[in-house]
């Protein structure tokens, strides 16, 4: 599905400059199928977004609004080729071991595979990795876990100026007021929806993390991995072969 993968990355290329104006974003990464290179004609574009502490709901609202205006946000049966906004954290939730299951091979693969595309604070992706150094224990070589950077996009000077201007405008009391309103509204809405979620879902809803995955297949993937490779430490070759399982 090389043509589909190329199409999806072109859409990322077109939309990312707009996302560079969003204030209080620390990092945005493409993850899941597009990062795995396992897309098909029905695939969407999954984003993992890290916000500044105290601005999680501001960031989520602005990104959602912009992608909705552009007509590329996933919702309802509008899936193919659209952006899925199901995983946001702030700086207080960088350690993803808090959501790991036992022997969470998929989460480690997800971390290894993600492709940062926006990094608004120099060295932030390294900081994120440092919080997740526990994942190195899955490798034969503990230094294997390193975020790839071949998709890191250059900053647009004009959009960076707008972002910094917005951060100045909404960095104080006005921003705190808006954040509190958005947090109250979004948490109530999310918790209400969570009441009807199935037992297969993986939802985390709190002031530092918003994770909305309707189907959690990590246990299934773990069984498939252990049936194939057992509990040996991961080599590069085995890790790259995981896409055939996932």
URGIDA-V750322 format. One record per residue. N is the residue number from 1. RES is the residue in three letters. SS is DSSP state (@ for helix, = for strand, . for the rest). PHI is phi in whole degrees, 0 to 359 (none if undefined). Layout:
BEGIN
N/RES/SS/PHI + N/RES/SS/PHI
END
This chain:
BEGIN
1/UNK/./none + 2/UNK/@/299 + 3/UNK/@/296 + 4/UNK/@/295 + 5/UNK/@/297 + 6/UNK/@/297 + 7/UNK/@/300 + 8/UNK/@/294 + 9/UNK/@/291 + 10/UNK/@/296 + 11/UNK/@/294 + 12/UNK/@/300 + 13/UNK/@/304 + 14/UNK/@/286 + 15/UNK/@/269 + 16/UNK/@/299 + 17/UNK/@/305 + 18/UNK/@/293 + 19/UNK/@/291 + 20/UNK/./290 + 21/UNK/./274 + 22/UNK/./290 + 23/UNK/./285 + 24/UNK/./69 + 25/UNK/=/271 + 26/UNK/=/268 + 27/UNK/=/203 + 28/UNK/=/233 + 29/UNK/=/229 + 30/UNK/=/277 + 31/UNK/=/220 + 32/UNK/./60 + 33/UNK/@/302 + 34/UNK/@/293 + 35/UNK/@/290 + 36/UNK/@/283 + 37/UNK/./62 + 38/UNK/./233 + 39/UNK/./276 + 40/UNK/./223 + 41/UNK/./295 + 42/UNK/./261 + 43/UNK/./290 + 44/UNK/./254 + 45/UNK/=/241 + 46/UNK/=/272 + 47/UNK/=/244 + 48/UNK/=/248 + 49/UNK/=/239 + 50/UNK/=/248 + 51/UNK/=/251 + 52/UNK/./297 + 53/UNK/./304 + 54/UNK/./89 + 55/UNK/./224 + 56/UNK/@/301 + 57/UNK/@/282 + 58/UNK/@/298 + 59/UNK/@/297 + 60/UNK/@/299 + 61/UNK/@/296 + 62/UNK/@/289 + 63/UNK/@/296 + 64/UNK/@/300 + 65/UNK/@/297 + 66/UNK/@/296 + 67/UNK/@/289 + 68/UNK/@/292 + 69/UNK/@/298 + 70/UNK/./285 + 71/UNK/./74 + 72/UNK/./234 + 73/UNK/=/271 + 74/UNK/./286 + 75/UNK/=/195 + 76/UNK/./55 + 77/UNK/./265 + 78/UNK/=/271 + 79/UNK/./240 + 80/UNK/./303 + 81/UNK/./74 + 82/UNK/./252 + 83/UNK/=/274 + 84/UNK/=/264 + 85/UNK/=/249 + 86/UNK/=/246 + 87/UNK/=/214 + 88/UNK/=/234 + 89/UNK/=/224 + 90/UNK/=/247 + 91/UNK/@/294 + 92/UNK/@/270 + 93/UNK/@/228 + 94/UNK/./285 + 95/UNK/./278 + 96/UNK/@/276 + 97/UNK/@/296 + 98/UNK/@/292 + 99/UNK/@/249 + 100/UNK/./284 + 101/UNK/./267 + 102/UNK/./297 + 103/UNK/./50 + 104/UNK/./278 + 105/UNK/@/296 + 106/UNK/@/292 + 107/UNK/@/298 + 108/UNK/@/296 + 109/UNK/@/297 + 110/UNK/@/298 + 111/UNK/@/297 + 112/UNK/@/295 + 113/UNK/@/272 + 114/UNK/./300 + 115/UNK/=/240 + 116/UNK/=/298 + 117/UNK/=/239 + 118/UNK/=/226 + 119/UNK/=/221 + 120/UNK/./267 + 121/UNK/./232 + 122/UNK/./304 + 123/UNK/./81 + 124/UNK/@/293 + 125/UNK/@/297 + 126/UNK/@/293 + 127/UNK/@/297 + 128/UNK/@/299 + 129/UNK/@/297 + 130/UNK/@/300 + 131/UNK/@/291 + 132/UNK/./245 + 133/UNK/@/296 + 134/UNK/@/305 + 135/UNK/@/292 + 136/UNK/@/296 + 137/UNK/@/295 + 138/UNK/@/278 + 139/UNK/=/258 + 140/UNK/./297 + 141/UNK/./255 + 142/UNK/./295 + 143/UNK/./263 + 144/UNK/./288 + 145/UNK/./284 + 146/UNK/./208 + 147/UNK/./294 + 148/UNK/=/287 + 149/UNK/./233 + 150/UNK/./290 + 151/UNK/./251 + 152/UNK/./292 + 153/UNK/./271 + 154/UNK/./291 + 155/UNK/./284 + 156/UNK/./272 + 157/UNK/@/300 + 158/UNK/@/294 + 159/UNK/@/293 + 160/UNK/@/296 + 161/UNK/@/297 + 162/UNK/@/299 + 163/UNK/@/299 + 164/UNK/@/294 + 165/UNK/@/294 + 166/UNK/@/296 + 167/UNK/@/295 + 168/UNK/@/293 + 169/UNK/@/293 + 170/UNK/./249 + 171/UNK/./272 + 172/UNK/./248 + 173/UNK/@/295 + 174/UNK/@/299 + 175/UNK/@/296 + 176/UNK/@/297 + 177/UNK/@/297 + 178/UNK/@/295 + 179/UNK/@/300 + 180/UNK/@/297 + 181/UNK/@/296 + 182/UNK/@/295 + 183/UNK/@/297 + 184/UNK/@/300 + 185/UNK/@/293 + 186/UNK/@/289 + 187/UNK/@/294 + 188/UNK/@/299 + 189/UNK/@/296 + 190/UNK/@/293 + 191/UNK/@/294 + 192/UNK/@/294 + 193/UNK/@/294 + 194/UNK/@/297 + 195/UNK/./296 + 196/UNK/./256 + 197/UNK/./288 + 198/UNK/./280 + 199/UNK/./290 + 200/UNK/./277 + 201/UNK/./282 + 202/UNK/=/228 + 203/UNK/=/244 + 204/UNK/=/231 + 205/UNK/=/228 + 206/UNK/./206 + 207/UNK/./287 + 208/UNK/./242 + 209/UNK/=/211 + 210/UNK/=/233 + 211/UNK/=/232 + 212/UNK/=/238 + 213/UNK/=/240 + 214/UNK/./291 + 215/UNK/./229 + 216/UNK/./254 + 217/UNK/./260 + 218/UNK/@/297 + 219/UNK/@/292 + 220/UNK/@/297 + 221/UNK/@/294 + 222/UNK/@/298 + 223/UNK/@/298 + 224/UNK/@/297 + 225/UNK/@/294 + 226/UNK/@/292 + 227/UNK/@/295 + 228/UNK/@/269 + 229/UNK/@/239 + 230/UNK/./70 + 231/UNK/./251 + 232/UNK/./291 + 233/UNK/./296 + 234/UNK/=/274 + 235/UNK/./262 + 236/UNK/@/303 + 237/UNK/@/297 + 238/UNK/@/294 + 239/UNK/@/294 + 240/UNK/@/289 + 241/UNK/@/281 + 242/UNK/@/295 + 243/UNK/@/299 + 244/UNK/@/289 + 245/UNK/./269 + 246/UNK/./270
END
